[in-house]
Amino acid sequence: MKEFFKSLEVLRWDDHRYYHHCRINQSLHLLSALCFVTAYGLLFVDPAYAALLAWGVSMTSRQAGHFFFEPKGYDEVNQATHEHKEEIKVGYNLMRKVVLMGLWAASPLVVWFERDLFGTLPAWTTMAEYWHSVGLVWFAIGVGGLLFRVAQLLIIRDAMTAIAWAFKIITDPFHDIKMYHAAPLFLLRGQRIDPMDHVTDPEGRHA
């Protein structure tokens, strides 16, 4: 367990210091996290509704922060190029996210033209039923994307990394609320980029 939590800590720390410099990105992650926590609660009501919220708001806001606001140039704080960070990314780097988000964006069209999704779902007849079917597909894509990357990490890395990454992804919403709850306030004060003093100062790592 000690090794597991150490691996989890490293994954979370690297994710923060490499990919969350922009206060807009941090703020969008806070919004995403709050919606994800709500979606977790909706899982007990209907997974389709949970997935509609998780993908429709949480994932779009989260990935918009990465794609449109996070700096892509040389990372002076960590002395690393964007290309290097993408290469060593344990989870979904931007290229993998493009594929995943492409599947997400295309799935409503598939459900629209294949009302029963090739016999796997009840054929929808109303818009409410259509969006419910879309939600179920999005739920499957979310679970599938998680399991697919876990399987990849089991092959290219090791079981500890795969399990720690999966646990990180599932608990990220709660961790993001803790990490980025003050980001909107910093943004309102005019601070667009986090100075990351806690990264360059070894004593501030857990601040």
Backbone as JSON Lines, residues from 0, in Angstrom:
{"i":0,"aa":"M","n":[0.83,-1.21,0.0],"ca":[0.0,0.0,0.0],"c":[0.86,1.26,0.0]}
{"i":1,"aa":"K","n":[2.0,1.18,0.69],"ca":[2.9,2.33,0.73],"c":[3.41,2.67,-0.66]}
{"i":2,"aa":"E","n":[3.74,1.64,-1.43],"ca":[4.22,1.84,-2.8],"c":[3.11,2.39,-3.69]}
{"i":3,"aa":"F","n":[1.9,1.92,-3.47],"ca":[0.75,2.39,-4.24],"c":[0.53,3.88,-4.03]}
{"i":4,"aa":"F","n":[0.49,4.31,-2.79],"ca":[0.24,5.73,-2.5],"c":[1.4,6.61,-2.96]}
{"i":5,"aa":"K","n":[2.61,6.07,-2.94],"ca":[3.75,6.82,-3.46],"c":[3.6,7.02,-4.97]}
{"i":6,"aa":"S","n":[3.21,5.97,-5.66],"ca":[2.99,6.05,-7.1],"c":[1.86,7.02,-7.43]}
{"i":7,"aa":"L","n":[0.79,6.97,-6.64],"ca":[-0.33,7.88,-6.83],"c":[0.1,9.33,-6.62]}
{"i":8,"aa":"E","n":[0.9,9.58,-5.59],"ca":[1.37,10.92,-5.3],"c":[2.21,11.47,-6.45]}
{"i":9,"aa":"V","n":[3.08,10.63,-7.0],"ca":[3.93,11.06,-8.12],"c":[3.07,11.4,-9.34]}
{"i":10,"aa":"L","n":[2.08,10.57,-9.64],"ca":[1.2,10.81,-10.78],"c":[0.45,12.12,-10.63]}
{"i":11,"aa":"R","n":[-0.07,12.36,-9.44],"ca":[-0.82,13.61,-9.19],"c":[0.1,14.82,-9.26]}
{"i":12,"aa":"W","n":[1.29,14.69,-8.67],"ca":[2.23,15.8,-8.66],"c":[2.69,16.16,-10.06]}
{"i":13,"aa":"D","n":[3.04,15.15,-10.86],"ca":[3.47,15.4,-12.24],"c":[2.35,16.0,-13.07]}
{"i":14,"aa":"D","n":[1.13,15.53,-12.87],"ca":[-0.01,16.07,-13.6],"c":[-0.2,17.55,-13.28]}
{"i":15,"aa":"H","n":[-0.07,17.9,-12.02],"ca":[-0.25,19.3,-11.61],"c":[0.87,20.19,-12.14]}
{"i":16,"aa":"R","n":[2.11,19.8,-11.9],"ca":[3.22,20.7,-12.24],"c":[3.47,20.8,-13.74]}
{"i":17,"aa":"Y","n":[3.09,19.77,-14.5],"ca":[3.3,19.81,-15.94],"c":[2.13,20.41,-16.71]}
{"i":18,"aa":"Y","n":[0.9,20.21,-16.22],"ca":[-0.27,20.49,-17.07],"c":[-1.3,21.45,-16.49]}
{"i":19,"aa":"H","n":[-0.96,22.15,-15.39],"ca":[-1.95,23.04,-14.79],"c":[-1.33,24.36,-14.37]}
{"i":20,"aa":"H","n":[-0.71,25.03,-15.31],"ca":[-0.07,26.32,-15.03],"c":[-1.06,27.48,-15.15]}
{"i":21,"aa":"C","n":[-2.02,27.36,-16.04],"ca":[-2.95,28.47,-16.33],"c":[-4.1,28.49,-15.33]}
{"i":22,"aa":"R","n":[-4.37,29.67,-14.79],"ca":[-5.47,29.79,-13.82],"c":[-6.82,29.55,-14.48]}
{"i":23,"aa":"I","n":[-6.94,29.83,-15.78],"ca":[-8.2,29.53,-16.47],"c":[-8.39,28.02,-16.53]}
{"i":24,"aa":"N","n":[-7.33,27.31,-16.87],"ca":[-7.37,25.85,-16.89],"c":[-7.71,25.3,-15.5]}
{"i":25,"aa":"Q","n":[-7.09,25.85,-14.48],"ca":[-7.38,25.41,-13.12],"c":[-8.84,25.67,-12.75]}
{"i":26,"aa":"S","n":[-9.35,26.83,-13.15],"ca":[-10.75,27.18,-12.85],"c":[-11.71,26.25,-13.58]}
{"i":27,"aa":"L","n":[-11.39,25.94,-14.83],"ca":[-12.22,25.01,-15.58],"c":[-12.17,23.61,-14.98]}
{"i":28,"aa":"H","n":[-11.01,23.25,-14.42],"ca":[-10.91,21.97,-13.73],"c":[-11.76,21.96,-12.46]}
{"i":29,"aa":"L","n":[-11.86,23.1,-11.8],"ca":[-12.72,23.19,-10.62],"c":[-14.18,22.99,-11.02]}
{"i":30,"aa":"L","n":[-14.61,23.67,-12.09],"ca":[-15.97,23.48,-12.6],"c":[-16.19,22.02,-12.98]}
{"i":31,"aa":"S","n":[-15.23,21.46,-13.69],"ca":[-15.33,20.06,-14.11],"c":[-15.45,19.13,-12.9]}
{"i":32,"aa":"A","n":[-14.63,19.38,-11.9],"ca":[-14.63,18.52,-10.71],"c":[-15.97,18.57,-9.98]}
{"i":33,"aa":"L","n":[-16.54,19.76,-9.83],"ca":[-17.83,19.9,-9.15],"c":[-18.92,19.15,-9.91]}
{"i":34,"aa":"C","n":[-18.87,19.22,-11.25],"ca":[-19.87,18.51,-12.06],"c":[-19.64,17.01,-12.02]}
{"i":35,"aa":"F","n":[-18.37,16.6,-11.98],"ca":[-18.07,15.17,-11.89],"c":[-18.58,14.59,-10.57]}
{"i":36,"aa":"V","n":[-18.39,15.31,-9.48],"ca":[-18.89,14.84,-8.18],"c":[-20.4,14.68,-8.23]}
{"i":37,"aa":"T","n":[-21.08,15.64,-8.85],"ca":[-22.53,15.55,-9.03],"c":[-22.89,14.34,-9.89]}
{"i":38,"aa":"A","n":[-22.1,14.12,-10.95],"ca":[-22.34,12.98,-11.83],"c":[-22.15,11.66,-11.08]}
{"i":39,"aa":"Y","n":[-21.19,11.62,-10.17],"ca":[-21.02,10.41,-9.36],"c":[-22.29,10.1,-8.57]}
{"i":40,"aa":"G","n":[-22.92,11.16,-8.05],"ca":[-24.17,10.96,-7.33],"c":[-25.28,10.47,-8.26]}
{"i":41,"aa":"L","n":[-25.28,11.0,-9.5],"ca":[-26.31,10.6,-10.47],"c":[-26.16,9.16,-10.93]}
{"i":42,"aa":"L","n":[-24.97,8.59,-10.75],"ca":[-24.79,7.18,-11.11],"c":[-25.78,6.28,-10.4]}
{"i":43,"aa":"F","n":[-26.18,6.67,-9.19],"ca":[-27.12,5.87,-8.42],"c":[-28.57,6.11,-8.87]}
{"i":44,"aa":"V","n":[-28.77,7.14,-9.68],"ca":[-30.09,7.43,-10.22],"c":[-30.23,6.84,-11.62]}
{"i":45,"aa":"D","n":[-29.3,7.22,-12.5],"ca":[-29.29,6.72,-13.87],"c":[-27.92,7.0,-14.49]}
{"i":46,"aa":"P","n":[-27.17,5.97,-14.87],"ca":[-25.85,6.19,-15.46],"c":[-25.87,7.05,-16.71]}
{"i":47,"aa":"A","n":[-26.97,7.01,-17.46],"ca":[-27.07,7.82,-18.67],"c":[-27.06,9.31,-18.33]}
{"i":48,"aa":"Y","n":[-27.84,9.71,-17.32],"ca":[-27.86,11.11,-16.91],"c":[-26.5,11.52,-16.36]}
{"i":49,"aa":"A","n":[-25.86,10.62,-15.63],"ca":[-24.53,10.91,-15.09],"c":[-23.54,11.15,-16.22]}
{"i":50,"aa":"A","n":[-23.61,10.31,-17.26],"ca":[-22.69,10.45,-18.38],"c":[-22.95,11.71,-19.18]}
{"i":51,"aa":"L","n":[-24.21,12.11,-19.33],"ca":[-24.53,13.34,-20.05],"c":[-23.91,14.54,-19.35]}
{"i":52,"aa":"L","n":[-23.96,14.56,-18.03],"ca":[-23.35,15.66,-17.28],"c":[-21.83,15.55,-17.32]}
{"i":53,"aa":"A","n":[-21.32,14.34,-17.13],"ca":[-19.87,14.14,-17.08],"c":[-19.2,14.5,-18.4]}
{"i":54,"aa":"W","n":[-19.77,14.03,-19.5],"ca":[-19.19,14.34,-20.81],"c":[-19.6,15.72,-21.31]}
{"i":55,"aa":"G","n":[-20.87,16.05,-21.13],"ca":[-21.39,17.31,-21.69],"c":[-20.82,18.56,-21.04]}
{"i":56,"aa":"V","n":[-20.52,18.48,-19.74],"ca":[-20.0,19.66,-19.04],"c":[-18.6,19.4,-18.49]}
{"i":57,"aa":"S","n":[-18.46,18.32,-17.72],"ca":[-17.19,18.07,-17.03],"c":[-16.03,17.86,-17.99]}
{"i":58,"aa":"M","n":[-16.19,16.94,-18.94],"ca":[-15.09,16.64,-19.84],"c":[-14.82,17.77,-20.82]}
{"i":59,"aa":"T","n":[-15.87,18.42,-21.32],"ca":[-15.66,19.51,-22.28],"c":[-14.95,20.69,-21.63]}
{"i":60,"aa":"S","n":[-15.34,21.05,-20.42],"ca":[-14.67,22.16,-19.73],"c":[-13.24,21.79,-19.36]}
{"i":61,"aa":"R","n":[-13.03,20.57,-18.91],"ca":[-11.7,20.11,-18.53],"c":[-10.75,20.1,-19.72]}
{"i":62,"aa":"Q","n":[-11.2,19.53,-20.82],"ca":[-10.32,19.43,-21.99],"c":[-10.16,20.77,-22.7]}
{"i":63,"aa":"A","n":[-11.15,21.63,-22.62],"ca":[-11.0,22.99,-23.17],"c":[-9.87,23.71,-22.46]}
{"i":64,"aa":"G","n":[-9.75,23.49,-21.16],"ca":[-8.67,24.1,-20.4],"c":[-7.31,23.66,-20.9]}
{"i":65,"aa":"H","n":[-7.19,22.38,-21.21],"ca":[-5.91,21.84,-21.69],"c":[-5.62,22.27,-23.12]}
{"i":66,"aa":"F","n":[-6.61,22.18,-23.99],"ca":[-6.39,22.44,-25.41],"c":[-6.23,23.92,-25.74]}
{"i":67,"aa":"F","n":[-7.0,24.77,-25.08],"ca":[-7.06,26.17,-25.5],"c":[-6.34,27.16,-24.58]}
{"i":68,"aa":"F","n":[-6.11,26.81,-23.34],"ca":[-5.56,27.79,-22.4],"c":[-4.2,27.42,-21.81]}
{"i":69,"aa":"E","n":[-3.92,26.14,-21.68],"ca":[-2.65,25.74,-21.07],"c":[-1.49,26.05,-22.02]}
{"i":70,"aa":"P","n":[-0.41,26.69,-21.54],"ca":[0.74,27.01,-22.4],"c":[1.35,25.76,-23.02]}
{"i":71,"aa":"K","n":[1.74,25.87,-24.29],"ca":[2.34,24.73,-25.01],"c":[3.82,24.96,-25.3]}
{"i":72,"aa":"G","n":[4.37,26.09,-24.85],"ca":[5.78,26.38,-25.1],"c":[6.69,25.7,-24.11]}
{"i":73,"aa":"Y","n":[7.93,26.16,-24.07],"ca":[8.91,25.57,-23.16],"c":[8.52,25.86,-21.72]}
{"i":74,"aa":"D","n":[8.55,24.84,-20.9],"ca":[8.15,24.93,-19.49],"c":[9.38,25.3,-18.66]}
{"i":75,"aa":"E","n":[9.48,26.6,-18.33],"ca":[10.64,27.07,-17.57],"c":[10.63,26.52,-16.14]}
{"i":76,"aa":"V","n":[9.45,26.34,-15.58],"ca":[9.35,25.86,-14.2],"c":[9.96,24.47,-14.06]}
{"i":77,"aa":"N","n":[9.63,23.6,-15.01],"ca":[10.09,22.21,-14.94],"c":[11.25,21.9,-15.88]}
{"i":78,"aa":"Q","n":[11.7,22.95,-16.62],"ca":[12.8,22.77,-17.56],"c":[12.52,21.61,-18.51]}
{"i":79,"aa":"A","n":[11.35,21.7,-19.18],"ca":[10.94,20.62,-20.08],"c":[10.18,21.19,-21.27]}
{"i":80,"aa":"T","n":[10.34,20.58,-22.42],"ca":[9.58,20.99,-23.59],"c":[8.19,20.37,-23.53]}
{"i":81,"aa":"H","n":[7.26,20.96,-24.25],"ca":[5.91,20.41,-24.32],"c":[5.94,19.0,-24.92]}
{"i":82,"aa":"E","n":[6.79,18.81,-25.93],"ca":[6.9,17.51,-26.58],"c":[7.38,16.44,-25.6]}
{"i":83,"aa":"H","n":[8.34,16.8,-24.75],"ca":[8.84,15.84,-23.76],"c":[7.74,15.45,-22.77]}
{"i":84,"aa":"K","n":[6.98,16.44,-22.33],"ca":[5.91,16.16,-21.37],"c":[4.84,15.25,-21.99]}
{"i":85,"aa":"E","n":[4.53,15.5,-23.26],"ca":[3.54,14.67,-23.94],"c":[4.05,13.24,-24.11]}
{"i":86,"aa":"E","n":[5.35,13.09,-24.34],"ca":[5.94,11.77,-24.56],"c":[5.92,10.93,-23.3]}
{"i":87,"aa":"I","n":[6.14,11.56,-22.14],"ca":[6.22,10.8,-20.88],"c":[4.89,10.76,-20.13]}
{"i":88,"aa":"K","n":[3.86,11.38,-20.7],"ca":[2.54,11.41,-20.05],"c":[2.03,10.0,-19.81]}
{"i":89,"aa":"V","n":[1.69,9.68,-18.58],"ca":[1.23,8.34,-18.24],"c":[-0.18,8.1,-18.75]}
{"i":90,"aa":"G","n":[-1.04,9.06,-18.6],"ca":[-2.43,8.9,-19.01],"c":[-2.65,9.31,-20.45]}
{"i":91,"aa":"Y","n":[-3.75,10.04,-20.68],"ca":[-4.1,10.47,-22.02],"c":[-3.41,11.8,-22.33]}
{"i":92,"aa":"N","n":[-2.41,11.77,-23.25],"ca":[-1.83,13.03,-23.71],"c":[-2.78,13.65,-24.72]}
{"i":93,"aa":"L","n":[-2.4,14.8,-25.29],"ca":[-3.33,15.52,-26.16],"c":[-3.72,14.71,-27.39]}
{"i":94,"aa":"M","n":[-2.77,13.96,-27.96],"ca":[-3.1,13.15,-29.13],"c":[-4.1,12.06,-28.79]}
{"i":95,"aa":"R","n":[-3.9,11.39,-27.66],"ca":[-4.85,10.35,-27.25],"c":[-6.21,10.96,-26.92]}
{"i":96,"aa":"K","n":[-6.19,12.17,-26.36],"ca":[-7.45,12.84,-26.04],"c":[-8.23,13.21,-27.29]}
{"i":97,"aa":"V","n":[-7.53,13.56,-28.36],"ca":[-8.19,13.87,-29.63],"c":[-8.98,12.66,-30.11]}
{"i":98,"aa":"V","n":[-8.37,11.48,-30.01],"ca":[-9.05,10.25,-30.42],"c":[-10.26,9.99,-29.54]}
{"i":99,"aa":"L","n":[-10.07,10.1,-28.22],"ca":[-11.16,9.83,-27.28],"c":[-12.31,10.83,-27.47]}
{"i":100,"aa":"M","n":[-11.96,12.11,-27.58],"ca":[-13.0,13.13,-27.77],"c":[-13.66,13.01,-29.13]}
{"i":101,"aa":"G","n":[-12.92,12.51,-30.12],"ca":[-13.51,12.27,-31.43],"c":[-14.59,11.2,-31.38]}
{"i":102,"aa":"L","n":[-14.31,10.12,-30.63],"ca":[-15.32,9.07,-30.43],"c":[-16.54,9.63,-29.72]}
{"i":103,"aa":"W","n":[-16.29,10.45,-28.7],"ca":[-17.39,11.06,-27.95],"c":[-18.25,11.93,-28.86]}
{"i":104,"aa":"A","n":[-17.61,12.77,-29.68],"ca":[-18.35,13.71,-30.54],"c":[-19.11,12.99,-31.64]}
{"i":105,"aa":"A","n":[-18.56,11.88,-32.13],"ca":[-19.2,11.16,-33.24],"c":[-20.35,10.28,-32.79]}
{"i":106,"aa":"S","n":[-20.33,9.85,-31.53],"ca":[-21.33,8.88,-31.07],"c":[-22.78,9.36,-31.17]}
{"i":107,"aa":"P","n":[-23.1,10.65,-30.9],"ca":[-24.5,11.06,-31.07],"c":[-25.0,10.91,-32.5]}
{"i":108,"aa":"L","n":[-24.12,11.09,-33.49],"ca":[-24.51,10.91,-34.89],"c":[-24.82,9.45,-35.17]}
{"i":109,"aa":"V","n":[-24.01,8.57,-34.61],"ca":[-24.25,7.14,-34.8],"c":[-25.59,6.74,-34.21]}
{"i":110,"aa":"V","n":[-25.87,7.24,-33.01],"ca":[-27.15,6.92,-32.35],"c":[-28.32,7.53,-33.13]}
{"i":111,"aa":"W","n":[-28.09,8.68,-33.75],"ca":[-29.16,9.34,-34.52],"c":[-29.57,8.49,-35.72]}
{"i":112,"aa":"F","n":[-28.59,7.96,-36.42],"ca":[-28.88,7.19,-37.63],"c":[-29.13,5.71,-37.35]}
{"i":113,"aa":"E","n":[-28.56,5.19,-36.26],"ca":[-28.81,3.8,-35.86],"c":[-29.54,3.83,-34.53]}
{"i":114,"aa":"R","n":[-30.85,3.94,-34.59],"ca":[-31.64,4.23,-33.39],"c":[-31.52,3.16,-32.31]}
{"i":115,"aa":"D","n":[-31.25,1.95,-32.69],"ca":[-31.08,0.89,-31.68],"c":[-29.61,0.52,-31.52]}
{"i":116,"aa":"L","n":[-28.72,1.31,-32.1],"ca":[-27.27,1.09,-32.04],"c":[-26.95,-0.36,-32.37]}
{"i":117,"aa":"F","n":[-27.4,-0.76,-33.57],"ca":[-27.14,-2.1,-34.09],"c":[-27.67,-3.19,-33.16]}
{"i":118,"aa":"G","n":[-28.82,-2.9,-32.55],"ca":[-29.49,-3.89,-31.72],"c":[-29.02,-3.96,-30.28]}
{"i":119,"aa":"T","n":[-28.14,-3.04,-29.88],"ca":[-27.63,-3.09,-28.5],"c":[-28.45,-2.25,-27.53]}
{"i":120,"aa":"L","n":[-29.29,-1.34,-28.06],"ca":[-30.12,-0.49,-27.21],"c":[-31.55,-0.49,-27.74]}
{"i":121,"aa":"P","n":[-32.53,-0.19,-26.88],"ca":[-33.9,-0.01,-27.37],"c":[-33.94,1.15,-28.36]}
{"i":122,"aa":"A","n":[-34.63,0.99,-29.46],"ca":[-34.72,2.05,-30.46],"c":[-35.45,3.26,-29.87]}
{"i":123,"aa":"W","n":[-34.83,4.42,-29.98],"ca":[-35.43,5.63,-29.43],"c":[-36.5,6.17,-30.38]}
{"i":124,"aa":"T","n":[-37.54,6.78,-29.78],"ca":[-38.62,7.36,-30.59],"c":[-38.86,8.83,-30.23]}
{"i":125,"aa":"T","n":[-38.36,9.27,-29.08],"ca":[-38.5,10.67,-28.67],"c":[-37.11,11.24,-28.41]}
{"i":126,"aa":"M","n":[-37.01,12.57,-28.32],"ca":[-35.72,13.2,-28.07],"c":[-35.2,12.85,-26.68]}
{"i":127,"aa":"A","n":[-36.11,12.68,-25.73],"ca":[-35.69,12.27,-24.39],"c":[-35.05,10.89,-24.44]}
{"i":128,"aa":"E","n":[-35.66,9.98,-25.19],"ca":[-35.09,8.64,-25.33],"c":[-33.77,8.68,-26.11]}
{"i":129,"aa":"Y","n":[-33.7,9.59,-27.1],"ca":[-32.46,9.73,-27.88],"c":[-31.3,10.12,-26.97]}
{"i":130,"aa":"W","n":[-31.51,11.16,-26.16],"ca":[-30.42,11.62,-25.29],"c":[-30.1,10.59,-24.2]}
{"i":131,"aa":"H","n":[-31.09,9.83,-23.81],"ca":[-30.83,8.77,-22.84],"c":[-29.91,7.71,-23.47]}
{"i":132,"aa":"S","n":[-30.17,7.38,-24.73],"ca":[-29.32,6.42,-25.44],"c":[-27.92,6.97,-25.62]}
{"i":133,"aa":"V","n":[-27.83,8.26,-25.96],"ca":[-26.52,8.91,-26.1],"c":[-25.76,8.84,-24.77]}
{"i":134,"aa":"G","n":[-26.47,9.09,-23.69],"ca":[-25.85,9.04,-22.37],"c":[-25.29,7.66,-22.06]}
{"i":135,"aa":"L","n":[-26.02,6.62,-22.42],"ca":[-25.53,5.26,-22.19],"c":[-24.28,4.97,-23.02]}
{"i":136,"aa":"V","n":[-24.27,5.48,-24.25],"ca":[-23.09,5.31,-25.1],"c":[-21.91,6.07,-24.51]}
{"i":137,"aa":"W","n":[-22.14,7.29,-24.06],"ca":[-21.06,8.07,-23.45],"c":[-20.55,7.4,-22.18]}
{"i":138,"aa":"F","n":[-21.45,6.79,-21.43],"ca":[-21.02,6.07,-20.23],"c":[-20.1,4.91,-20.62]}
{"i":139,"aa":"A","n":[-20.47,4.2,-21.68],"ca":[-19.66,3.08,-22.15],"c":[-18.3,3.56,-22.66]}
{"i":140,"aa":"I","n":[-18.28,4.7,-23.35],"ca":[-17.01,5.25,-23.85],"c":[-16.11,5.64,-22.67]}
{"i":141,"aa":"G","n":[-16.71,6.24,-21.64],"ca":[-15.92,6.63,-20.46],"c":[-15.3,5.44,-19.77]}
{"i":142,"aa":"V","n":[-16.1,4.42,-19.51],"ca":[-15.6,3.21,-18.86],"c":[-14.59,2.51,-19.76]}
{"i":143,"aa":"G","n":[-14.92,2.44,-21.06],"ca":[-14.02,1.78,-22.01],"c":[-12.69,2.49,-22.13]}
{"i":144,"aa":"G","n":[-12.73,3.84,-22.15],"ca":[-11.49,4.6,-22.23],"c":[-10.6,4.38,-21.02]}
{"i":145,"aa":"L","n":[-11.22,4.28,-19.86],"ca":[-10.47,4.02,-18.64],"c":[-9.82,2.63,-18.67]}
{"i":146,"aa":"L","n":[-10.62,1.62,-19.01],"ca":[-10.12,0.25,-19.03],"c":[-9.08,0.03,-20.12]}
{"i":147,"aa":"F","n":[-9.27,0.71,-21.26],"ca":[-8.32,0.56,-22.37],"c":[-6.94,1.06,-21.98]}
{"i":148,"aa":"R","n":[-6.9,2.25,-21.33],"ca":[-5.59,2.78,-20.94],"c":[-4.98,1.95,-19.81]}
{"i":149,"aa":"V","n":[-5.8,1.43,-18.92],"ca":[-5.28,0.56,-17.87],"c":[-4.61,-0.67,-18.5]}
{"i":150,"aa":"A","n":[-5.27,-1.26,-19.5],"ca":[-4.71,-2.42,-20.18],"c":[-3.39,-2.06,-20.87]}
{"i":151,"aa":"Q","n":[-3.34,-0.88,-21.49],"ca":[-2.1,-0.44,-22.13],"c":[-0.98,-0.3,-21.11]}
{"i":152,"aa":"L","n":[-1.29,0.32,-19.97],"ca":[-0.27,0.53,-18.95],"c":[0.2,-0.79,-18.34]}
{"i":153,"aa":"L","n":[-0.69,-1.76,-18.25],"ca":[-0.29,-3.09,-17.77],"c":[0.76,-3.7,-18.69]}
{"i":154,"aa":"I","n":[0.65,-3.4,-20.0],"ca":[1.57,-3.96,-20.98],"c":[2.87,-3.16,-21.05]}
{"i":155,"aa":"I","n":[2.75,-1.82,-21.15],"ca":[3.95,-1.01,-21.39],"c":[4.63,-0.56,-20.1]}
{"i":156,"aa":"R","n":[3.91,-0.6,-18.97],"ca":[4.52,-0.2,-17.7],"c":[4.45,-1.36,-16.71]}
{"i":157,"aa":"D","n":[3.56,-1.25,-15.73],"ca":[3.42,-2.31,-14.73],"c":[2.07,-2.17,-14.06]}
{"i":158,"aa":"A","n":[1.7,-3.19,-13.28],"ca":[0.38,-3.22,-12.65],"c":[0.2,-2.08,-11.66]}
{"i":159,"aa":"M","n":[1.25,-1.75,-10.91],"ca":[1.15,-0.68,-9.92],"c":[0.81,0.65,-10.58]}
{"i":160,"aa":"T","n":[1.49,0.97,-11.68],"ca":[1.22,2.22,-12.4],"c":[-0.2,2.22,-12.95]}
{"i":161,"aa":"A","n":[-0.62,1.1,-13.51],"ca":[-1.96,1.01,-14.1],"c":[-3.05,1.22,-13.05]}
{"i":162,"aa":"I","n":[-2.91,0.56,-11.92],"ca":[-3.92,0.66,-10.86],"c":[-3.9,2.06,-10.23]}
{"i":163,"aa":"A","n":[-2.71,2.58,-10.0],"ca":[-2.6,3.92,-9.42],"c":[-3.18,4.97,-10.35]}
{"i":164,"aa":"W","n":[-2.94,4.83,-11.65],"ca":[-3.5,5.8,-12.61],"c":[-5.02,5.72,-12.62]}
{"i":165,"aa":"A","n":[-5.58,4.51,-12.63],"ca":[-7.04,4.36,-12.63],"c":[-7.65,4.99,-11.37]}
{"i":166,"aa":"F","n":[-7.02,4.75,-10.23],"ca":[-7.5,5.32,-8.97],"c":[-7.4,6.85,-9.02]}
{"i":167,"aa":"K","n":[-6.32,7.35,-9.6],"ca":[-6.14,8.81,-9.74],"c":[-7.28,9.41,-10.57]}
{"i":168,"aa":"I","n":[-7.56,8.79,-11.71],"ca":[-8.61,9.32,-12.6],"c":[-9.95,9.36,-11.89]}
{"i":169,"aa":"I","n":[-10.28,8.29,-11.17],"ca":[-11.58,8.21,-10.5],"c":[-11.7,9.24,-9.38]}
{"i":170,"aa":"T","n":[-10.6,9.49,-8.68],"ca":[-10.63,10.42,-7.54],"c":[-10.17,11.83,-7.88]}
{"i":171,"aa":"D","n":[-9.79,12.07,-9.13],"ca":[-9.35,13.41,-9.54],"c":[-10.33,14.53,-9.2]}
{"i":172,"aa":"P","n":[-11.65,14.32,-9.37],"ca":[-12.56,15.42,-9.04],"c":[-12.41,15.93,-7.61]}
{"i":173,"aa":"F","n":[-12.27,15.03,-6.66],"ca":[-12.13,15.44,-5.26],"c":[-10.78,16.13,-5.04]}
{"i":174,"aa":"H","n":[-9.75,15.6,-5.66],"ca":[-8.41,16.2,-5.53],"c":[-8.35,17.56,-6.21]}
{"i":175,"aa":"D","n":[-9.02,17.7,-7.36],"ca":[-9.02,18.98,-8.08],"c":[-9.72,20.08,-7.29]}
{"i":176,"aa":"I","n":[-10.8,19.72,-6.59],"ca":[-11.49,20.71,-5.75],"c":[-10.54,21.22,-4.67]}
{"i":177,"aa":"K","n":[-9.79,20.3,-4.08],"ca":[-8.82,20.68,-3.05],"c":[-7.72,21.54,-3.64]}
{"i":178,"aa":"M","n":[-7.22,21.18,-4.83],"ca":[-6.09,21.87,-5.43],"c":[-6.45,23.23,-6.02]}
{"i":179,"aa":"Y","n":[-7.63,23.33,-6.65],"ca":[-7.92,24.49,-7.48],"c":[-9.12,25.32,-7.01]}
{"i":180,"aa":"H","n":[-9.52,25.13,-5.76],"ca":[-10.69,25.88,-5.27],"c":[-10.46,27.38,-5.26]}
{"i":181,"aa":"A","n":[-9.2,27.81,-5.16],"ca":[-8.9,29.25,-5.11],"c":[-8.55,29.82,-6.48]}
{"i":182,"aa":"A","n":[-8.49,28.99,-7.51],"ca":[-8.07,29.46,-8.84],"c":[-8.93,30.6,-9.39]}
{"i":183,"aa":"P","n":[-10.27,30.53,-9.28],"ca":[-11.07,31.66,-9.79],"c":[-10.74,32.98,-9.1]}
{"i":184,"aa":"L","n":[-10.43,32.93,-7.82],"ca":[-10.07,34.15,-7.08],"c":[-8.76,34.74,-7.62]}
{"i":185,"aa":"F","n":[-7.77,33.9,-7.84],"ca":[-6.51,34.37,-8.42],"c":[-6.74,34.96,-9.81]}
{"i":186,"aa":"L","n":[-7.63,34.34,-10.57],"ca":[-7.94,34.81,-11.92],"c":[-8.6,36.18,-11.88]}
{"i":187,"aa":"L","n":[-9.52,36.36,-10.94],"ca":[-10.18,37.66,-10.78],"c":[-9.21,38.75,-10.37]}
{"i":188,"aa":"R","n":[-8.13,38.36,-9.71],"ca":[-7.1,39.32,-9.32],"c":[-6.14,39.64,-10.46]}
{"i":189,"aa":"G","n":[-6.36,38.98,-11.61],"ca":[-5.53,39.27,-12.77],"c":[-4.36,38.33,-12.98]}
{"i":190,"aa":"Q","n":[-4.27,37.26,-12.18],"ca":[-3.16,36.32,-12.32],"c":[-3.57,35.19,-13.25]}
{"i":191,"aa":"R","n":[-3.14,35.27,-14.5],"ca":[-3.51,34.26,-15.49],"c":[-2.66,33.0,-15.36]}
{"i":192,"aa":"I","n":[-1.38,33.15,-15.01],"ca":[-0.46,32.02,-14.9],"c":[-0.03,31.83,-13.46]}
{"i":193,"aa":"D","n":[-0.19,30.62,-12.96],"ca":[0.27,30.26,-11.61],"c":[1.8,30.33,-11.59]}
{"i":194,"aa":"P","n":[2.41,31.11,-10.69],"ca":[3.87,31.19,-10.64],"c":[4.53,29.87,-10.25]}
{"i":195,"aa":"M","n":[3.75,28.92,-9.73],"ca":[4.26,27.6,-9.37],"c":[5.44,27.67,-8.41]}
{"i":196,"aa":"D","n":[5.4,28.58,-7.46],"ca":[6.48,28.69,-6.48],"c":[6.63,27.41,-5.67]}
{"i":197,"aa":"H","n":[5.52,26.71,-5.44],"ca":[5.56,25.48,-4.67],"c":[6.24,24.35,-5.43]}
{"i":198,"aa":"V","n":[6.37,24.51,-6.75],"ca":[7.05,23.51,-7.56],"c":[8.56,23.7,-7.5]}
{"i":199,"aa":"T","n":[8.99,24.95,-7.64],"ca":[10.43,25.24,-7.63],"c":[11.02,25.21,-6.22]}
{"i":200,"aa":"D","n":[10.16,25.36,-5.2],"ca":[10.62,25.3,-3.82],"c":[10.35,23.91,-3.26]}
{"i":201,"aa":"P","n":[11.37,23.09,-3.01],"ca":[11.16,21.72,-2.53],"c":[10.33,21.65,-1.26]}
{"i":202,"aa":"E","n":[10.44,22.69,-0.42],"ca":[9.69,22.68,0.84],"c":[8.2,22.96,0.61]}
{"i":203,"aa":"G","n":[7.87,23.45,-0.58],"ca":[6.47,23.82,-0.82],"c":[5.68,22.82,-1.6]}
{"i":204,"aa":"R","n":[6.26,21.64,-1.82],"ca":[5.61,20.63,-2.66],"c":[4.21,20.29,-2.19]}
{"i":205,"aa":"H","n":[4.02,20.15,-0.93],"ca":[2.72,19.73,-0.41],"c":[1.88,20.91,0.09]}
{"i":206,"aa":"A","n":[2.29,22.1,-0.28],"ca":[1.54,23.28,0.18],"c":[0.17,23.35,-0.47]}
